[in-house]
Amino acid sequence: MKRFIVEFGMGCDFHGQDVTNAAKKAVKDAVSHSCLCGLTEILNITDLNKGIKVKATVAVSRPDEVDIEKVKESLPVGEKEVIVVKGGLTVSGLYIPEFNDRDDTIEAALACVEVEIK
């Protein structure tokens, strides 16, 4: 496999302090910065689910709480892999129980999405 693209994204969960939601938003942000037209127009790949691996490495404050399968749903094509590492950022926010807040913090996640091809 050879890397075709590397892109970064950030995602925050302002209410609910859910690291999975922050991770999903970070992956979607990275994906939204990329157009993989070279896969079809230059490499003539017709099936974007074969011969393509998409790996997302996500940094969050509480990696053990991330639902990896839910984060994979944010990757649109290819063989999907999600790696979760310790990192991210937790900062002071605003506690609003009506928004399902657990406390008064905001969870931020950083994602690196890599697309590899055979």
Secondary structure, 3 states (H helix, E strand, C coil): CEEEEEEEEEEEECCCCCHHHHHHHHHHHHHHCCCCHHHHHCCCCCCCCCCEEEEEEEEECCHHHCCHHHHHCCCCCCEEEEEEEECCEEEECCCCHHHCCCCCEEEEEEEEEEEEEC
